Amino acid sequence: MKAELKIQTSYINNSTRLKNCYCTTPFKVANITEDRNGNTLSLMLMSSSPGILDGDEYQVNIELEQKCSLQLHTQSYQRLFTMAEQACQQMEVRLAAGASFYFIPHPCVPHEQSGFSSHNKIFLTNHCNLVFGEILTCGRKLNGEVFLFAKYHTVTEIFMNDRLVIKENLLMQPAWIDVTTIGQLQGFTHQASLIYLNEEADIKKIMAQLTEILTAQKDTSFGITAAPVNGLIIRILGQKAEQLFDCLKMIASLLPLNAHHTIIPYAI
């Protein structure tokens, strides 16, 4: 199945509004914004499919005009079903000056012999804010499917005024690489990452605050790295998907954005 999703927002009367939305099966989009007079627009990305199937190709395009603030949420865990070949997804996000984009999707659960590749491109301009997360599980752990998927490959490229500033390249092929060894997951089964960029944030202060918070998390290991531009990259290893998902949402709720933007907590 080939599917498309296109979202465009505009800034009208100090509020972010949905300008255009086009989607094909299985995508659906719902406006879940509670404060319609506020700046931030909250959208729920839904799917009529139980998960990603063999041969699926998804194309996602998001455009935010100046000063727009968009929070994009997912409805449930993303399941990758058993495949003979693989599925893929392309996502492109463009932010005009002063725009903010928040996206922390539910964890991805790759089933046995599933293969998936995705390529995310995010283009920022001046005074933009970005909160972008990803969580990968070992598979259906309670069913005994621990690292039985064939391949998971995701590339995330972030551009600042058309200059590449961050490139994340996550490739996991358990049949080829021992994920339990040193330099890999080392006994953990789940991993999460979060990228935060904000030209005005006090990154040293935020790193110290997040270090204290993450140290208190049980059965996890983490690292925080300053980005090449003003921002940070967080990586967390753990044993439970829900714990990592809650952790990323908690972290995001503490991250400051520009004066006219806020991150609205979303309860599952």
HELIX and SHEET records of a PDB file:
HELIX    1   1 LYS A  141  ASN A  143  5                                   3    
HELIX    2   2 ILE A  203  THR A  215  1                                  13    
HELIX    3   3 ALA A  241  LEU A  254  1                                  14    
SHEET    1   A 7 SER A  15  CYS A  23  0                                        
SHEET    2   A 7 LYS A   2  ILE A  12 -1                                        
SHEET    3   A 7 GLU A  57  LEU A  64  1                                        
SHEET    4   A 7 ALA A  87  LEU A  95  1                                        
SHEET    5   A 7 GLY A 115  LEU A 124  1                                        
SHEET    6   A 7 LYS A 151  MET A 160  1                                        
SHEET    7   A 7 ARG A 163  MET A 172 -1                                        
SHEET    1   B 8 PHE A  27  ASN A  31  0                                        
SHEET    2   B 8 THR A  40  SER A  47 -1                                        
SHEET    3   B 8 SER A  69  THR A  74  1                                        
SHEET    4   B 8 SER A 100  PHE A 103  1                                        
SHEET    5   B 8 ASN A 129  LEU A 136  1                                        
SHEET    6   B 8 HIS A 190  ASN A 198 -1                                        
SHEET    7   B 8 GLY A 231  GLY A 238 -1                                        
SHEET    8   B 8 SER A 221  ALA A 226 -1                                        
SHEET    1   C 2 GLN A  78  LEU A  80  0                                        
SHEET    2   C 2 CYS A 108  PRO A 110  1                                        
END                                                                             
